[in-house]
Amino acid sequence: MRILIVDDERLVRITLESMLRELGETGVIVQARSSEEMCAVLRQSSYDLIFLDINMPGQQGLEAMEAVRKENTETSWCILTGYSQFEYAKKALELGAKGYLLKPPDPEELAKFLAQLQTERRERQRRNQSLLAEAIQKGIYLDDFEKIFSEERGRYVLYSFFVDLYSEEKRRRINRCLYERLEAFMGQYRESRGGEFALFFSSTGELCMVLSGEGGLQMNAFLRTYMTDYAKEAEISGFFSEFTEIRELKGTLKFQLALAPLRFYSRNMEIVSVKELDQDVQIMRKQYFAVQLEKLLSEYMAGDIEAFHQELRKMELEERSRTEDNGFEVLTGEVKAHLESILEHKFQADGISALLQELREECSRREGGIAANQELIWKICSYVKQNYMEDVSIDRLGEVFQITPTYLSRFFREKTGKKYIDYVTAVRMEKAKELLGLRQYSVKEVSQMVGYASEKHFSRNFKKHYGKSPSQMM
């Protein structure tokens, strides 16, 4: 915690600081000799806890507390005095003091007070964190941060994390692990530093974190300490930026996500300051190339092979027409490392033209492999027929067959001429018709037996499929 001791007696200040250190306080402890000096210190910085002598020369302690407490709403106060009259304690409590200690403080009483204060702070931080995360999610969902957040100013930092690798299942697993480790780390960190934090996922699936209060984090050190076990299988990178009003979160998040392709120029386990990007003279050229690469990769991963080849030809033509590169080095080792994580292929190219040719050859090889595997569709259909009553969503099938859900969906439609969801519905409806014909089960029972949690949803799909309601088929 950040602690301020205000007392006109030097021996009291030194003794109290020594007692706090012995009780395990490792944060900043500052001393002030008067109420006036306390007010000057508070104008420079905020404190989590203030020990205040109420009987000092000049302005009295309680008068000073009453004057500054509205500007220091997150500060806890503990009154120090050599007097034990009840009116002092009553007045202090009315002003919001958390404790009242006689000088010199009894070590046991001081320890008890600190323990109680820490418990209250942890509970308040958990509550504030929950409220902040809930408000952020609501703001993203409703796309209306203006109404949800007040105009309160402060210091905020937004971090966005990107996990790049070929397997969608592994990417989700690493994101979950990153979330859990960040949550545990931040719980300890903010307990000692104060402030709030909230973890949430953006609309495009990236893990993000908002941190309030003074001081940011050495997030690169965190990643290299807590996520190093994933360094060989994934590229984990991202951006951070500061802002001074919580309502700026929407614009800040949107800007960071727009910069997403530039993560290709980050080293693994590195979070880059958005402010530093402005100082890169190559930024425009890099961003254009990175956007092209990301579009190329997204089309390939989505299974749109035709669009992939069109984009590839466009990039090749642009590269041939380029007479000079103006000294820009856009194909860096970091770019190739990201491509290798996403495509699971070691690229040897030392120039853009060579890289594009290598991309063409690698993807053509993969296309041939997929085309040769004609039994994949049969395996998918067989799995659905055997597990139609369970979770057979496209995400689940992606996990089972180790294929990205988007690619699997496109691949299935391309090979069968049907949407995957329509095929699942047809299998379930056929089985439902068979069960209803037995006249042994109710409509609700049949709906559950073929994998529907909602009888109403089942009946609507059944009538759409057969033109009759389930009850009419019994």
Secondary structure as the mmCIF struct_conf table of DSSP 4:
data_model
#
loop_
_struct_conf.conf_type_id
_struct_conf.id
_struct_conf.beg_label_comp_id
_struct_conf.beg_label_asym_id
_struct_conf.beg_label_seq_id
_struct_conf.end_label_comp_id
_struct_conf.end_label_asym_id
_struct_conf.end_label_seq_id
STRN STRN1 ILE A 3 VAL A 6
BEND BEND1 ASP A 8 ASP A 8
HELX_RH_AL_P HELX_RH_AL_P1 ARG A 10 GLU A 22
TURN_TY1_P TURN_TY1_P1 LEU A 23 GLY A 24
BEND BEND2 GLY A 27 GLY A 27
STRN STRN2 ILE A 29 ALA A 32
BEND BEND3 ARG A 33 SER A 34
HELX_RH_AL_P HELX_RH_AL_P2 SER A 35 GLN A 44
BEND BEND4 ASP A 48 ASP A 48
STRN STRN3 LEU A 49 ASP A 53
BEND BEND5 ILE A 54 ASN A 55
BEND BEND6 PRO A 57 GLN A 59
HELX_RH_AL_P HELX_RH_AL_P3 GLY A 61 VAL A 68
HELX_RH_3T_P HELX_RH_3T_P1 ARG A 69 GLU A 71
TURN_TY1_P TURN_TY1_P2 THR A 73 GLU A 74
STRN STRN4 SER A 76 THR A 81
BEND BEND7 GLY A 82 GLY A 82
HELX_RH_AL_P HELX_RH_AL_P4 PHE A 86 GLU A 94
TURN_TY1_P TURN_TY1_P3 LEU A 95 GLY A 96
BEND BEND8 LYS A 98 LYS A 98
STRN STRN5 GLY A 99 LEU A 102
BEND BEND9 LYS A 103 PRO A 104
HELX_LH_PP_P HELX_LH_PP_P1 PRO A 105 ASP A 106
HELX_RH_AL_P HELX_RH_AL_P5 PRO A 107 LEU A 142
TURN_TY1_P TURN_TY1_P4 ASP A 143 ASP A 143
HELX_RH_AL_P HELX_RH_AL_P6 PHE A 145 ILE A 148
BEND BEND10 PHE A 149 PHE A 149
STRN STRN6 ARG A 153 ASP A 164
BEND BEND11 TYR A 166 TYR A 166
HELX_RH_AL_P HELX_RH_AL_P7 GLU A 168 ARG A 193
STRN STRN7 PHE A 197 PHE A 201
TURN_TY1_P TURN_TY1_P5 SER A 203 THR A 204
BEND BEND12 GLY A 205 GLY A 205
STRN STRN8 LEU A 207 SER A 212
BEND BEND13 GLY A 213 GLU A 214
HELX_RH_AL_P HELX_RH_AL_P8 MET A 219 TYR A 226
BEND BEND14 MET A 227 MET A 227
HELX_RH_3T_P HELX_RH_3T_P2 THR A 228 TYR A 230
TURN_TY1_P TURN_TY1_P6 ALA A 231 GLU A 233
STRN STRN9 GLU A 235 GLU A 245
HELX_RH_3T_P HELX_RH_3T_P3 ILE A 246 GLU A 248
HELX_RH_AL_P HELX_RH_AL_P9 LEU A 249 ALA A 258
TURN_TY1_P TURN_TY1_P7 LEU A 259 LEU A 259
HELX_RH_3T_P HELX_RH_3T_P4 ALA A 260 TYR A 265
BEND BEND15 SER A 266 SER A 266
HELX_LH_PP_P HELX_LH_PP_P2 ARG A 267 ARG A 267
TURN_TY1_P TURN_TY1_P8 ASN A 268 MET A 269
STRN STRN10 GLU A 270 SER A 273
HELX_RH_AL_P HELX_RH_AL_P10 VAL A 274 LEU A 277
TURN_TY1_P TURN_TY1_P9 ASP A 278 GLN A 279
TURN_TY1_P TURN_TY1_P10 VAL A 281 GLN A 282
HELX_RH_AL_P HELX_RH_AL_P11 ILE A 283 MET A 301
TURN_TY1_P TURN_TY1_P11 ALA A 302 GLY A 303
HELX_RH_AL_P HELX_RH_AL_P12 ILE A 305 SER A 321
TURN_TY1_P TURN_TY1_P12 ASN A 326 GLY A 327
BEND BEND16 LEU A 331 LEU A 331
HELX_RH_AL_P HELX_RH_AL_P13 GLY A 333 LEU A 343
TURN_TY1_P TURN_TY1_P13 GLU A 344 GLU A 344
BEND BEND17 ASP A 350 GLY A 351
HELX_RH_AL_P HELX_RH_AL_P14 ILE A 352 ALA A 372
TURN_TY1_P TURN_TY1_P14 GLN A 374 GLN A 374
HELX_RH_AL_P HELX_RH_AL_P15 GLU A 375 ASN A 387
TURN_TY1_P TURN_TY1_P15 TYR A 388 MET A 389
BEND BEND18 GLU A 390 GLU A 390
HELX_RH_AL_P HELX_RH_AL_P16 ILE A 394 PHE A 401
TURN_TY1_P TURN_TY1_P16 GLN A 402 GLN A 402
HELX_RH_AL_P HELX_RH_AL_P17 PRO A 405 THR A 416
BEND BEND19 GLY A 417 LYS A 418
HELX_RH_AL_P HELX_RH_AL_P18 TYR A 420 GLY A 437
TURN_TY1_P TURN_TY1_P17 LEU A 438 ARG A 439
BEND BEND20 TYR A 441 TYR A 441
HELX_RH_AL_P HELX_RH_AL_P19 VAL A 443 MET A 449
TURN_TY1_P TURN_TY1_P18 VAL A 450 GLY A 451
BEND BEND21 ALA A 453 ALA A 453
HELX_RH_AL_P HELX_RH_AL_P20 GLU A 455 TYR A 466
BEND BEND22 GLY A 467 LYS A 468
HELX_RH_3T_P HELX_RH_3T_P5 PRO A 470 MET A 473
#
